[in-house]
Each structure stands twice: as C-alpha cells, then as structure tokens.
Amino acid sequence: MINLSQYSAIFIANWKLNGNFTFLKEYYDKLKVSSNNCTVICPPSIYLNSIKTNKENLYTGAQDVSFYNEGAYTGELSASMLKENGIDFCLVGHSERRQYFRETNESIKIKCENLLRENMIPVVCIGETLEQKENKLTEEILFTQIKKSIPNIANNKNSIIAYEPVWAIGTGLTPTLDEINSVHELIKNFNSKFKNFKVLYGGSVKSTNSKDINSLKHVDGCLIGGASLKVDEFNTIIS
C-alpha cells in the first residue's frame, strides 16, 4: 500500500460527471505534478484506464465503489475490479452520493471495508449541511459520520478523511480559515486513533484560496471539484 506519510500534502481531483478523450489528452499534456505532493485524479470510471500515473506521486482514483463484491448487480464495479485495474484510491461517501443516491453511513462503512481488503485507500467524505451548521450541529453530525462510516480496520496509514461542508460544495462559499482549521482539529481529536489521519479539505477550493487553506496546521491537502477541471488552475493549486 502507498506510504501516505511520505507526502507533505495530498491533492485529489474529483472530475465528477465530466470529461472526454480530447479533454484527457489536453489535460495531461499540461498537468504538472510536484514530487513532494501526492496528486490523485478521479475521472468518470469509463476513463480510469485511459489516464496516466507514475506510481510515485501521480495516481488514479475512482469516484465510487460497489457495496457488493460480486453477483447480479448490473452496472456496479467491485473493489477487486478496481484494484485489478491498478486503481489505488477511491472516494467514498461523497455528499452527492449521500444526497442523490441515498447512501448511508452503514453502506459507506462496508464500501471502505471492501476497499481496505484490496489494499486500496478509501477517501471517506464527511460534512454538514447549512441547516445543520446554523443549528450548531456540526460536531454531532461529523462525529456520527466518523463513528458509523469508518471501519475499525481503518487507520492513518490506509485511509484518508475529507471534510467537505455540504453548503460549500460548488457554491463559491467557504468557511473561514479559522473554521476550517478548527473543524479539522476537531476531527483529529475525535479520539486518539484519528490524531495522525490525513484530513483533506474540500468545498469551493480554487487557486485563489488553496495556498491559505493548505497552510493551515491541521489541513493535509485538498479535495478539489470544479477547479480541478481547469488544468492551469489545478496546476497552481498543487504546486
């Protein structure tokens, strides 16, 4: 399994439902990765075998994995299938999966377990809605998601947590730097097990704020959505 501790920061591009072969070629012709950081590109699954990796600091990640390992489940991709195709990372429990596909903490936990058995690194996404934030439920929501989504076999060497406040994804809104740092510290202090976990921030990350966000004490990198589709801006973020 990849040694996460060797990297000063981890940057993950979530392309969501975007891209085509022309886009891929132009993107990778311009992509510039740093040897000090880990960069992961998560394209739509049909392109997983079409993008470049160097197995040193540039990796491929999936946007999701099946709850099932095999069987009559049309359209699904299992953890073993992803692993067999050289995929090292996988997003799990993104807020869009939770919202649009009704994923639960319990199903996310099983997906994580499936990935870990294949020596793949789950990137477990957690975050609160605006209503929950306004009702001062952030701590309660995050702790519930951590407790119920992350399996006992997960640790700081084989798993990553991504904090994405739901109200900041794709809205242009971001928490203050103090809020981001405080929430990341909260996550790492959930209990001693999580003290050394890599915790990434996601939610309207762009080139104009990424440097300040990534310089925070308790932030270990970023999960980038829309801005990752613009290779020049993504290069600035990961540099």
N, C-alpha and C positions, 0 to 999 in steps of 0.2 A: 504494500500500500504506500501511497505517496506520503513523504515526510512533510507534514504541514508546517512544522516548526522552523523549517529552513527558510521560509519566506517572510520578509518584513511586512508584506501586505498581500491580500488576495482580492482580485477583481473578477467579478463574474458578469458576463453579458447575457442578458435574457432577451433574445430576439422575439419571443412570443410567436404570434402567427404572422411572421414577416420573412421575406427573402425569396430569392430565386437564384438560378445558377449564375446569371450575369452579375447579380449583386454579390454573390460569394466570391467570384473571381476578382472583381474590383476591390472588394473589402480586403481580401488577403494580400493583394498586391501592395496595399498601402499600410497594412497593420504593422505596428512597431511595438514589440514587447520588451519589457525590461528583464534582465537576468536576475534582479533582486526580488521581483514580484512574481506571484503566480497569477496567470491570466487564463480564464476558462470561458469558452464560447458555448452558449446553449442555443442552438438553432432548432427549428422545427425538426422532428425526428426523421423525416424523409431525407434530410441533408446531413445526418450525423456522420455518414461515411464519406462525405464529399468535402469536408473541411480539414485543414492542416493542423497537425500537432507536432511538437518536437520532443515530448516526454521529458522536458527539462523545466520549462516554465510556461509552456502553452499547451492547454489541454482542451478536450471536448467534454461537454456536459449535456445531459438530457434534461428536458423540462419537466418530465414526469416519468413514473414507472408504474407498472400494474400492481394492484393489490394481490393478484394471483401469480403463481409460479408457472402454471401450465393448465391447459384444458380448453373447453369450448367457450372462449371469451373473445369474440370477434373484435379485431382492431387493437387489441392490447399488446404491449411489449413487456416482457418479464425482465427482472434484474439480470438473470443469467444471459438473456439475449443481448442486453446492453453490454455486459461485461465481455461477452464473446466477440463483440464488435469494437472492443478497445475503448469503451467509454469509462471514464474514471470518476466523474462527478454526476450528481443528479439532484435537481431541485425537488423538494418535497413540501407539500402543504402551502404552496403559494396562495395568497389571498384570493386570486382569481379562481383557483381550483376549489378553494373552500366555498367561495360565493356562488360561482356558476355551476359547479359540478357537485355541490353539496358534500364535499369531503369533510370528514370528521377527524378529531384528534386521534381517535382509535384506529381509523383506517390509515392515517399518516404514520402512526407508530409501526404498523405492520409493514408498510412500504419501506420504512427505514430498516427494519429488521431484515427484509429481503435483500436490500442493497448491501448491508453490512456483512451478510453471509457470503456475498460475492466479492468482498474486499473492495467495494466501491464506497465513495464518500457521499453521504446524504447531506444536502444543504437544507436544513429544516427552517422554513419560514414561519415567523410568528409576528403578530401585530394587532393593534386595536383599531376599532372604527372611531370616527369623530364623535359619535354619540357616547361611546364608552369612555373616550378621553374626557369629554365635557362632564361626564358623571363621575370622574375621578376613579375609574375602574381599570386604568392601565396596568397597574401592578397585579391585580387579581386576574385579569384576562391573560397576561403574559405568563404568570406562574401556572395557571391552569393548562395553557398550551404546552409549556415546557414539561410539566409533570405527566401529561397524558399523551403527548406526541413523541417524546424522545425515549427510546427504549433503554433498559438498564445496560445493554451491551455497548451503548454509545459512550465515547469518551473524547477527550480533546485531541487524540491522535487519529481518530477515524471519522469524526463528524464535525460539521460546522453549523452554527446558528446564524440566521439572517433576520435582523429586526427590520420589518417593513411596516411602519404605521399605515394602515389601510387608507387613511384620509390623505396621505401624502403621495400615493402612487398615481402617477400620471396627471396630477392636479396642478403641479407647479408649486404647491405648498410644501414647506419643510419645517420640521421642528427647529427650535433654536439650537445652537451648538451645545449650550449647557444642557438642554433637554435630551439631546442625542447621547451625550456622554453619560448623563445620569441614568438613562434607561439601560445603556449598555453595562454600566457598573451594576445596576440592579440585577440584570440577567446573570452576570458572572458571580453575583453573591447569592443567587437563589439557594445554592448550597455549595459546599466545598468542591464538589465534583465539577462544577462549571467554571471554577476560577480561571483555568487556563484554556478554556474553549476559545477558538477563533469566533468572534462575533462581528458580522458584517452589517453595514447599514445600507438600506435601500429605501427609495421613495423620493422621486424627483431629483436624483443625483445628476449633476451636469458639470461641465468643465469649470464653470464659474464658482462652484461651491465644494467640489470634490477635495481640493487640497486642504481646505479648512476642516472638512469632516474627517478626512483620513489622518489628520494630525492630532486628533483627539486621543487622549490617553487610553481609553477603553474601546476604541474602534480599530478593527484589524483588517479593514478593507471595505469594499462596496459591492453591492448587487445593483447593476445598472440596467434599466429598461430602455426607454425611448432613446436616450442619449447614446446608447451602445450601437444604434443603427447608423449613426453618423461616424464613420471611421476616424475622421480627423479629430472630432470631439472626443471619441473614445481614446485615441492615442494620447491626447492631453490629459485625460483622467488617469490613465495607467502609467504615465511617465514618472 
